[in-house]
Amino acid sequence: MENKNTTNSVDILKNQMFAYQKEFHPSYSKEDVVTCGDILNLYLAEIEKSASKEEGMKIVKSTIEKLNILNEKCEGSLIETIEREQICEIVINASAKKGYNTMEEDITEAWREW
């Protein structure tokens, strides 16, 4: 079962991205924002079901790599500083709740290109 606070964090992130897009017209589409949210929601579901730190870190790596590809497709405009911080918090928090890391560890950094 997904943590409502974390799921709400994904919704908050998406809403902020939609608002930014409406005002500033960056090079990403609404579909890109939805895809970003889908990647994060899939991560939350998979990390919740994971049974070991090793499995969890494979899920983190796969998620970050998917986000790298999506952000590259969007010419680097989808994930800026604020989004990066929110995404990292979502990923780190969900993994920390499983006991795979502490909240102070940036488990995304090894694979993150944004």
C-alpha positions in Angstrom: 0.0 0.0 0.0 1.4 3.4 -1.0 2.1 6.0 1.6 -0.5 8.8 1.1 2.0 11.5 2.1 4.5 10.3 -0.6 1.7 9.9 -3.2 0.6 13.4 -2.4 4.2 14.6 -2.9 4.0 13.2 -6.5 0.7 15.0 -7.1 2.2 18.3 -5.6 5.2 17.9 -7.9 3.1 17.3 -11.0 0.8 20.3 -10.2 3.8 22.6 -9.8 5.2 21.3 -13.1 1.9 21.9 -14.8 1.7 25.5 -13.3 5.2 26.3 -14.5 4.5 24.9 -17.9 1.3 27.0 -18.2 3.1 30.2 -17.3 6.5 29.8 -19.0 6.0 27.3 -21.8 9.2 25.2 -21.4 10.1 22.4 -23.9 8.2 19.7 -22.1 4.5 18.6 -22.6 1.7 17.7 -20.3 2.4 14.1 -21.3 6.0 14.5 -20.1 4.7 15.6 -16.6 2.3 12.7 -16.5 5.1 10.3 -17.5 7.3 11.7 -14.7 4.5 11.2 -12.2 3.9 7.6 -13.5 7.6 6.8 -13.1 7.5 8.0 -9.5 4.3 6.2 -8.7 5.6 3.0 -10.2 8.8 3.5 -8.1 6.7 3.9 -4.9 4.7 0.7 -5.7 7.9 -1.3 -6.5 9.9 0.0 -3.5 7.0 -0.8 -1.2 7.0 -4.5 -2.5 10.8 -4.9 -2.4 12.2 -7.4 0.0 15.9 -6.3 0.3 18.2 -3.3 0.1 19.8 -4.8 -3.0 16.4 -5.1 -4.7 15.5 -1.6 -3.5 18.7 -0.1 -4.9 18.0 -1.7 -8.3 14.6 -0.1 -8.3 16.1 3.3 -7.4 18.7 3.0 -10.2 16.1 2.0 -12.8 13.8 4.9 -11.7 16.6 7.5 -11.9 17.7 6.2 -15.3 14.1 6.5 -16.6 13.9 10.0 -15.3 17.3 10.8 -16.9 16.0 9.7 -20.3 12.7 11.6 -19.9 14.6 14.8 -18.8 17.0 14.5 -21.7 14.0 14.1 -24.1 12.8 17.4 -22.7 16.1 19.1 -23.3 16.9 19.2 -19.6 13.9 21.5 -18.8 11.6 19.0 -17.0 13.7 18.5 -13.9 15.2 21.8 -12.6 16.5 22.5 -9.1 13.1 22.5 -7.3 11.9 19.4 -9.1 15.2 17.6 -8.4 14.9 18.3 -4.7 11.3 17.1 -4.6 12.0 14.0 -6.6 15.1 13.1 -4.5 13.0 13.6 -1.4 10.3 11.2 -2.7 12.8 8.6 -3.7 15.0 8.8 -0.5 12.0 9.0 1.8 10.3 5.9 0.4 13.5 3.9 0.5 14.3 5.1 4.0 10.9 3.9 5.2 12.0 0.4 4.1 15.2 0.8 6.1 17.5 0.8 3.0 19.1 4.2 3.7 18.9 7.2 6.0 17.1 10.4 5.1 20.6 12.1 4.9 21.8 9.7 2.2 21.3 10.8 -1.4 20.8 7.4 -3.0 20.0 9.0 -6.4 23.3 10.8 -6.9 25.2 7.9 -8.4 22.8 7.7 -11.4 21.2 11.2 -11.5 22.1 13.4 -14.5 19.8 16.3 -13.5 
